Amino acid sequence: MTRIDTQTSGAAVTVRGLVKHYGETKALDGVDLEVREGTVMGVLGPNGAGKTTLVRILSTLLAPDSGQATVAGYDVVRQPRQLRRVIGLTGQYASVDEKLSGWENLYMIGRLLDLPRKEARARADGLLERFSLTEAAKRAAATYSGGMRRRLDLAASMIGRPAVLFLDEPTTGLDPRTRNEVWDEVKRMVGDGVTVLLTTQYMEEAEQLATELTVVDRGQVIAGGGIEALKAKVGGRALRIRPADPTHLRPLAGALDELGITGLATTTVDTDRGDVLVPILSDEQLTAVVGAVTARGITLSSITTELPSLDEVFLSLTGHRASAPQDAVPAEDLQEAAV
C-alpha cells in the first residue's frame, strides 16, 4: 500500500467517520477532522468527549471500530509501522524511564527508532540543550521535577523529527511558568514545520497555540473553525465604554441601565480596567447605547467591542465548563500496539 501524497492534499491528518465503542458507550461517533500541514489543531471538549480516544487511534495505540484516518499520508490501521516512524506523542503524564538518566532516555529512543549511534547521541545532546536540561542530563529521571519530566517527555517525542506531533493535555498539572515554557517550545516546533494536534481543556492554551479548533462532545464534532469564527458563531458581543473622567464610571453604568433598550443586558463595572461592560446582541443596540451616552454629555476616552471569551464559547457549545481530567477508557484498551 502506498502513502497518500500530503503535498497534494494539503492535510497532514484526515479523519472520516471514525467510530469507537467501549461496550454500550460510543467514545467516538462518526468523527470527521482535517488538520492542515504546519498548523496546530486544538481539540476541545468536556470530560469523556472522546479526545484522548481520538489521539490514541491516530497514534496507532487503539484500533477504530469503523471509519478511516490517515496521518502524514499513512493509513492508521493498514500502515501502523510506517506511521509510527513519522509521529511523536506526548500524553498527559510523562512516560520516561525513571531509572535512566535524561540523556539515556533520549539516546535509547533514538536507537529504537533505528538512528545510527552517532546520530542518536547528537540528537540527545541537541534536544537536552534545546529543552534546558543539559545540566541534568546525567541525573536519573526520577530526580527530575514535574516540569523537567514534561520537557524530557516532549524532547523524547521529537527524537525522530516527527512530521506530526500529538499532544494530549500536555500541560496538565504544570505550574504557570513551566506551562509557558512548554507553549514556547510547541510554537518553536510548529515554526520548524511540525503539524500539531493538541487536546486541551485550558482555554488560554488553545488561544495561545491553536490555528483552528474542533469542539467535540459525546463523541461527535459539534463545531469547528478559527477561534474568532467560533466566537462569532456563538453570538453576542460586549461593548466596553471608558469615560474620560474615572469618577463618571458608576454614573455611566447607571445611565446605561436606565436606558430601557429592549433586550439590553445589565451593565458591569470593571473597576480594574476603568470601564463599563455592556453585553449587546445587535448592531441596533450598539447604536442606541452610543447615541444615549452621547446625548447625556458624557465624554468618553474609548469605546470598543469584543467577542465572547473562548471559555464562554466552550460553555455555550457543550453546556459544560472546561475541566482537566482525561477521558475514561477501559484499562484493557490502553495497551500499546506492538512496535
C-alpha positions as CSV (number, residue, x, y, z in Angstrom):
1,M,0.0,0.0,0.0
2,T,1.4,3.4,-1.0
3,R,1.5,6.5,1.1
4,I,-1.0,9.3,0.3
5,D,0.7,12.5,-1.1
6,T,0.0,15.1,1.6
7,Q,1.7,17.7,-0.5
8,T,-1.2,17.4,-2.9
9,S,-4.0,17.2,-0.3
10,G,-2.5,19.8,2.0
11,A,-3.7,17.9,5.0
12,A,-1.4,16.2,7.5
13,V,-4.2,14.5,9.3
14,T,-7.5,13.4,7.7
15,V,-10.3,11.6,9.7
16,R,-13.5,10.4,8.1
17,G,-16.4,8.7,10.0
18,L,-14.3,7.4,12.9
19,V,-16.2,5.2,15.4
20,K,-15.0,3.6,18.6
21,H,-17.2,1.7,21.1
22,Y,-16.5,0.8,24.7
23,G,-19.3,-1.6,25.4
24,E,-22.5,0.3,25.0
25,T,-20.7,3.6,25.1
26,K,-19.7,5.3,21.9
27,A,-16.5,7.1,22.6
28,L,-16.3,8.3,19.0
29,D,-19.5,8.5,16.9
30,G,-18.6,9.4,13.3
31,V,-15.8,11.9,13.8
32,D,-14.6,13.9,10.8
33,L,-11.5,16.0,11.1
34,E,-8.8,17.6,9.0
35,V,-5.5,19.2,10.1
36,R,-3.6,21.3,7.6
37,E,0.2,20.8,7.4
38,G,2.2,23.1,9.5
39,T,-0.7,24.2,11.8
40,V,-1.9,23.5,15.3
41,M,-5.4,21.9,15.6
42,G,-6.8,22.4,19.1
43,V,-9.4,19.7,20.1
44,L,-11.6,20.9,22.9
45,G,-14.4,19.0,24.8
46,P,-15.7,18.2,28.2
47,N,-14.7,15.1,30.2
48,G,-15.4,11.9,28.3
49,A,-15.9,13.7,25.0
50,G,-13.5,11.3,23.2
51,K,-10.4,13.5,22.8
52,T,-7.9,11.0,24.2
53,T,-9.5,8.1,22.3
54,L,-9.1,10.1,19.1
55,V,-5.4,10.7,19.8
56,R,-4.8,7.0,20.7
57,I,-6.4,5.9,17.4
58,L,-4.4,8.4,15.4
59,S,-1.2,7.3,17.1
60,T,-2.0,3.6,16.4
61,L,-2.4,2.7,20.1
62,L,-6.1,1.8,19.6
63,A,-7.9,0.4,16.6
64,P,-11.1,2.1,15.5
65,D,-14.3,0.0,15.0
66,S,-15.0,1.8,11.7
67,G,-14.1,4.8,9.7
68,Q,-10.8,5.9,8.1
69,A,-7.9,8.0,9.2
70,T,-4.6,9.0,7.6
71,V,-1.6,10.7,9.3
72,A,1.3,12.1,7.3
73,G,0.0,10.1,4.3
74,Y,-0.2,6.7,6.1
75,D,-3.4,4.8,7.0
76,V,-3.5,4.4,10.8
77,V,-4.9,0.8,10.5
78,R,-3.1,-0.6,7.5
79,Q,0.3,1.1,7.8
80,P,0.9,1.4,11.5
81,R,4.7,0.6,11.4
82,Q,5.4,3.2,8.8
83,L,3.2,5.8,10.6
84,R,4.9,5.4,14.0
85,R,8.2,6.5,12.4
86,V,6.9,9.9,11.4
87,I,4.8,10.9,14.5
88,G,5.5,11.9,18.1
89,L,3.2,11.6,21.1
90,T,3.2,13.2,24.5
91,G,0.4,12.2,26.8
92,Q,-1.0,13.8,30.0
93,Y,1.7,12.3,32.1
94,A,5.4,11.9,31.4
95,S,6.3,8.4,30.3
96,V,10.0,8.4,30.7
97,D,12.0,5.6,32.3
98,E,12.8,7.0,35.8
99,K,15.8,4.6,36.3
100,L,17.6,6.0,33.3
101,S,19.2,9.5,33.1
102,G,17.7,12.1,30.9
103,W,20.4,11.5,28.2
104,E,19.9,7.7,28.4
105,N,16.2,8.1,27.8
106,L,16.7,10.1,24.7
107,Y,19.5,8.0,23.3
108,M,17.5,4.8,23.9
109,I,14.5,6.1,22.0
110,G,16.8,7.2,19.2
111,R,18.3,3.8,18.9
112,L,14.8,2.2,19.0
113,L,13.9,4.4,16.0
114,D,16.9,2.9,14.2
115,L,19.0,6.1,14.3
116,P,22.8,5.3,14.0
117,R,24.6,5.6,17.3
118,K,26.3,8.9,16.3
119,E,23.1,10.5,15.2
120,A,21.2,9.2,18.3
121,R,23.9,10.8,20.6
122,A,23.8,14.1,18.6
123,R,20.0,14.2,18.8
124,A,20.0,13.5,22.6
125,D,22.6,16.2,23.2
126,G,20.8,18.8,21.0
127,L,17.4,18.2,22.5
128,L,18.6,18.3,26.1
129,E,20.1,21.7,25.3
130,R,17.0,22.9,23.5
131,F,14.8,21.9,26.4
132,S,17.2,23.4,29.0
133,L,18.1,20.0,30.5
134,T,21.8,19.8,29.8
135,E,22.8,20.3,33.4
136,A,20.5,17.4,34.5
137,A,21.5,15.2,31.5
138,K,23.3,12.6,33.7
139,R,20.8,12.5,36.5
140,A,18.2,9.8,36.8
141,A,14.8,11.0,35.6
142,A,13.4,10.0,39.0
143,T,15.1,13.1,40.4
144,Y,13.5,15.5,37.9
145,S,10.8,17.9,38.9
146,G,7.4,17.6,37.2
147,G,8.2,20.4,34.8
148,M,11.6,18.8,33.9
149,R,9.9,15.4,33.2
150,R,7.4,17.1,31.0
151,R,10.2,18.8,29.0
152,L,12.1,15.5,28.8
153,D,8.9,13.8,27.5
154,L,8.5,16.5,24.8
155,A,12.1,16.1,23.9
156,A,11.6,12.3,23.6
157,S,8.7,12.9,21.2
158,M,11.0,14.9,19.0
159,I,13.9,12.5,18.7
160,G,12.7,11.1,15.4
161,R,12.0,14.5,13.9
162,P,8.2,13.8,13.6
163,A,6.1,15.3,10.8
164,V,3.0,15.2,13.1
165,L,3.0,15.6,16.9
166,F,0.1,14.6,19.1
167,L,-0.1,16.5,22.4
168,D,-2.8,15.1,24.7
169,E,-3.3,17.6,27.6
170,P,0.5,18.3,27.6
171,T,0.5,20.9,30.4
172,T,-1.8,19.1,32.9
173,G,-0.6,19.7,36.4
174,L,2.2,22.1,35.5
175,D,2.8,25.5,37.1
176,P,2.3,28.6,35.0
177,R,6.0,29.2,34.4
178,T,6.6,25.7,33.1
179,R,3.4,25.8,31.1
180,N,4.6,28.9,29.3
181,E,7.9,27.1,28.6
182,V,6.1,24.2,27.0
183,W,4.0,26.6,25.0
184,D,7.1,28.3,23.7
185,E,8.6,25.0,22.7
186,V,5.4,23.9,20.8
187,K,5.5,27.2,18.9
188,R,9.1,26.6,18.0
189,M,8.2,23.1,16.8
190,V,5.5,24.5,14.5
191,G,7.9,27.1,13.3
192,D,10.1,24.1,12.2
193,G,7.3,22.7,10.1
194,V,5.8,20.2,12.6
195,T,2.0,19.7,12.4
196,V,0.4,19.5,15.9
197,L,-2.9,18.1,17.1
198,L,-3.4,19.3,20.6
199,T,-6.1,18.3,23.1
200,T,-6.6,20.7,25.9
201,Q,-9.1,22.0,28.5
202,Y,-7.1,25.1,29.1
203,M,-8.8,27.9,27.2
204,E,-5.7,30.1,27.3
205,E,-3.7,27.3,25.9
206,A,-6.0,26.9,23.0
207,E,-5.8,30.6,22.2
208,Q,-2.1,30.7,22.6
209,L,-1.3,27.7,20.3
210,A,-4.2,26.7,18.0
211,T,-4.6,27.8,14.5
212,E,-8.0,26.2,14.3
213,L,-10.3,24.5,16.8
214,T,-12.5,21.4,16.8
215,V,-15.0,21.0,19.6
216,V,-16.2,17.5,20.4
217,D,-18.9,16.3,22.8
218,R,-20.3,12.8,23.4
219,G,-18.0,11.5,20.7
220,Q,-19.2,13.9,17.9
221,V,-17.8,17.1,16.4
222,I,-20.2,19.9,17.3
223,A,-18.2,22.9,16.0
224,G,-15.0,23.8,14.3
225,G,-13.1,26.6,12.6
226,G,-10.9,29.5,13.6
227,I,-11.1,30.9,17.1
228,E,-12.6,34.2,16.1
229,A,-15.1,32.4,13.8
230,L,-16.2,30.2,16.6
231,K,-16.7,33.2,18.9
232,A,-18.8,34.9,16.3
233,K,-20.8,31.7,15.8
234,V,-21.9,31.7,19.4
235,G,-23.1,35.3,19.1
236,G,-23.2,38.1,21.5
237,R,-20.6,40.9,21.8
238,A,-19.6,43.1,24.7
239,L,-19.3,46.8,24.4
240,R,-16.6,48.4,26.6
241,I,-17.1,52.0,27.3
242,R,-14.4,54.0,29.2
243,P,-15.3,57.5,30.4
244,A,-12.6,60.2,30.2
245,D,-13.2,61.0,33.8
246,P,-12.8,57.9,36.1
247,T,-15.4,59.4,38.6
248,H,-18.0,59.1,35.9
249,L,-17.6,55.3,35.8
250,R,-20.6,54.4,38.0
251,P,-22.8,57.3,36.8
252,L,-22.2,56.0,33.3
253,A,-23.2,52.5,34.3
254,G,-26.4,53.8,36.0
255,A,-27.3,55.8,32.9
256,L,-26.9,52.8,30.7
257,D,-29.1,50.7,33.0
258,E,-31.8,53.4,32.8
259,L,-31.9,53.5,29.0
260,G,-34.7,50.9,28.7
261,I,-33.3,49.4,25.5
262,T,-35.1,46.2,24.6
263,G,-33.0,43.1,25.2
264,L,-30.0,45.0,26.6
265,A,-28.4,43.1,29.4
266,T,-27.3,44.6,32.7
267,T,-24.1,46.5,32.7
268,T,-21.0,45.6,34.7
269,V,-18.5,48.0,36.1
270,D,-14.9,46.8,35.7
271,T,-13.0,49.0,38.1
272,D,-9.7,47.3,37.4
273,R,-9.8,48.4,33.7
274,G,-11.8,51.6,34.4
275,D,-14.6,50.9,32.0
276,V,-18.2,49.6,31.8
277,L,-19.0,46.3,30.1
278,V,-22.3,46.2,28.2
279,P,-23.4,42.8,26.6
280,I,-25.2,43.6,23.3
281,L,-26.9,41.3,20.8
282,S,-27.3,43.5,17.8
283,D,-26.0,46.5,15.9
284,E,-29.2,48.3,16.7
285,Q,-28.4,48.0,20.4
286,L,-24.9,49.2,19.8
287,T,-26.1,52.3,18.0
288,A,-28.7,53.0,20.7
289,V,-26.1,52.8,23.5
290,V,-23.6,55.1,21.8
291,G,-26.4,57.6,21.0
292,A,-27.7,57.6,24.5
293,V,-24.2,58.1,26.0
294,T,-23.5,61.0,23.6
295,A,-26.9,62.6,24.4
296,R,-26.1,62.5,28.2
297,G,-23.0,64.6,27.5
298,I,-20.6,62.1,29.0
299,T,-17.1,62.4,27.5
300,L,-15.6,59.1,26.6
301,S,-12.0,58.0,26.5
302,S,-12.7,54.9,24.4
303,I,-15.4,52.6,23.2
304,T,-14.6,49.1,21.8
305,T,-16.4,45.9,21.0
306,E,-15.2,42.4,21.9
307,L,-16.3,38.8,21.1
308,P,-17.1,36.3,23.9
309,S,-14.1,34.6,25.5
310,L,-13.2,31.1,24.4
311,D,-14.4,29.8,27.8
312,E,-17.8,31.3,27.1
313,V,-17.8,29.7,23.7
314,F,-17.0,26.3,25.2
315,L,-19.7,26.6,27.7
316,S,-22.3,27.7,25.1
317,L,-21.5,24.9,22.7
318,T,-21.2,22.0,25.2
319,G,-23.2,23.0,28.2
320,H,-20.1,22.2,30.4
321,R,-17.3,24.3,31.8
322,A,-13.8,23.1,30.9
323,S,-12.1,20.7,33.3
324,A,-8.9,18.8,33.4
325,P,-9.3,15.0,33.8
326,Q,-8.8,12.7,30.9
327,D,-11.4,10.5,29.1
328,A,-12.5,7.4,30.9
329,V,-11.1,4.5,28.9
330,P,-11.1,0.8,30.0
331,A,-7.7,-0.3,31.1
332,E,-7.7,-3.3,28.7
333,D,-7.9,-0.9,25.7
334,L,-4.9,1.1,26.7
335,Q,-2.3,-1.5,25.7
336,E,0.1,0.0,23.2
337,A,0.4,-1.6,19.8
338,A,3.5,-3.8,19.3
339,V,6.3,-1.9,17.7
